[in-house]
Each structure stands twice: as structure tokens, then as C-alpha cells.
Amino acid sequence: MDDLRRPIFNLEGEMVGEIELPEVFKTDIRPDIIRRVYLSQLTARIQPQGRDRRAGMRTSAESRGTGLDLARVPRIKGRLYPAAGRAARAPFVRGGRAAHPPKVEKVIWERVNKKERKLAIMSAIAATASIDLITARHRVNGIRAAPIIVVRDLEDISKTKSLYDFLLKLGLKEELERTKARFRKIRSGKGKMRGRKRVRAKGPLVIYKENPAIFLAARNIPGVDVVHVNNLSIIHLAPGGVPGRLVIWSEPALKAIKERFGGESP
């Protein structure tokens, strides 16, 4: 990317000047590295789980062998015990052990190197300036330049209606309708019972630095996420491991990125 100058907008959606993007936006876009680091951060959230090694085995049940016209499954011993003769221990019986239980020693978290993680973040940031990648996953026919940079007043928005109206002024009406329509869909399967009733589409990402009030304004707009510039990660920049998310930077947040990465070579 040769030209790093981008327009800067006010809260009316009007261009009020230009600003030069930091050198990090010149980083080569590496979808393979981004995907690998995304999987690393995704698996880091998973809590290891296992089963008691003796689960289903605390019983005196033994098989009675052949010649009794009975299945050769282990059965509880005794005559007076209410459960005498009931099948136990085997994987396919009530109260039996699990056939292939999850093991706590299983390696779930896919670790990556620090430099690899840093390169992925820089590459994902550079991807937010690619119109081709953004239009591949968002409906943004109304924008002409990416990323969208807004004056510091963006961080002072604390009302949902104010932020929604501002996004409409930027030409993101079709994108907001897409995320809203997706949010109405109810997930199929048992995920509904596990805190994932709605299918959530990913829309614009707002990055701030100083005032977290905008977080309150965005939390009721489906698909719109807000993150502090210091907490920026691949999970935010490349949902699903796919680069090219539509990002709205506040002017202070963009300057903070310049201070964080400076003129480092990719």
C-alpha cells in the first residue's frame, strides 16, 4: 500500500481533513498466520476437562459367563440387594463407565510464538485498510476508503441512538440491517440451551482509547463491537480467522497504534 493518507470524519459523517496511517498498515497480509494465531487464542479460552478414572467402576459386578441364557455383561452380585443382577460397569449400561471419556491431559491450547502473534496482529491491522477484503465480508457499498477514522468526539457518544445515527451517516445502513436480520435467527440444535440462542453476525468494530462511554452506546446494536486499543487482538480484528473486518478508529486510538508499533519493519 503506497498511499497511507485517509480521510478523517466528524460526527456528521463529513470529511474534515486527512490523516496519515501508521507504518503498521504497510505490513504484508498473511491469512495463514492470522488463522493460526486465531485458533491459538480461540483454544486458549477452552477449559480443560476430564473424568474420574474410576467413574462407573466402583462396583463388585462380574460377568456370570455363558450357559445361563443371559448376556455376558457384568452384573451386580447378591440376592437381597435391590439392584442384584442388574448390569453395571460396561460402557453401554446404566451407570456404567464412559467408553471414551475426555482426558484432562489432552493438549487443547495451540501455542504460538510471540513474534508470530505480533506479526498476525500487525497483518490483521493492515487488512482493515483493504477495501477488497472488507467488501468480501461486509455490505459496505457506501464507503470509499478504509479504515474509517473519526475525530476524538466519537468516544464521547454514550447514547445508542446517537451512535446508530452516526453509523447511518457513514453509509452503513445495509450492513446494520444485515447484522440485525442475522441476530433474529434462532440457532438450531442444543446450542439454544447453552447460552447461544441467537446467531450473531460480526459488523463494524469500534476502537477507542480514552473514553469507554461508547461501549454503553454500542452494546445494544447487533454486530457492533467496541474494544480498547490496548486490548486489540486477532479475535476482534479477524473473527473466524478471516481478515478484513470493517474497523472504525477514533483519532486517539490510531495515534496509540502508531506509538505501539512505531516504524517497525514487518
C-alpha positions, 0 to 999 in steps of 0.5 A: 500500500503506497498511499497511507493518507485517509480521510478523517470524519466528524460526527456528521459523517463529513470529511474534515481533513486527512490523516496519515496511517501508521507504518503498521498498515504497510505490513504484508497480509498473511491469512495463514498466520492470522488463522493460526494465531486465531485458533491459538487464542480461540483454544486458549479460552477452552477449559480443560476437562476430564473424568474420574478414572474410576467413574462407573467402576466402583462396583463388585459386578462380574460377568456370570459367563455363558450357559445361563441364557443371559448376556455376558455383561457384568452384573451386580452380585447378591440376592437381597440387594435391590439392584442384584443382577442388574448390569453395571460397569460396561460402557453401554449400561446404566451407570456404567463407565464412559467408553471414551471419556475426555482426558484432562491431559489432552493438549487443547491450547495451540501455542504460538510464538510471540513474534508470530502473534505480533506479526498476525496482529500487525497483518490483521491491522493492515487488512482493515485498510483493504477495501477488497477484503472488507467488501468480501465480508461486509455490505459496505457499498457506501464507503470509499476508503478504509479504515474509517477514522473519526475525530476524538468526539466519537468516544464521547457518544454514550447514547445508542441512538446517537451512535446508530445515527452516526453509523447511518451517516457513514453509509452503513445502513445495509450492513446494520440491517444485515447484522440485525436480520442475522441476530433474529435467527434462532440457532438450531440444535442444543446450542439454544440451551447453552447460552447461544440462542441467537446467531450473531453476525460480526459488523463494524468494530469500534476502537477507542482509547480514552473514553469507554462511554461508547461501549454503553452506546454500542452494546445494544446494536447487533454486530457492533463491537467496541474494544480498547486499543490496548486490548486489540487482538486477532479475535476482534480484528479477524473473527473466524480467522478471516481478515478484513473486518470493517474497523472504525478508529477514533483519532486517539486510538490510531495515534496509540497504534502508531506509538505501539508499533512505531516504524517497525519493519514487518 
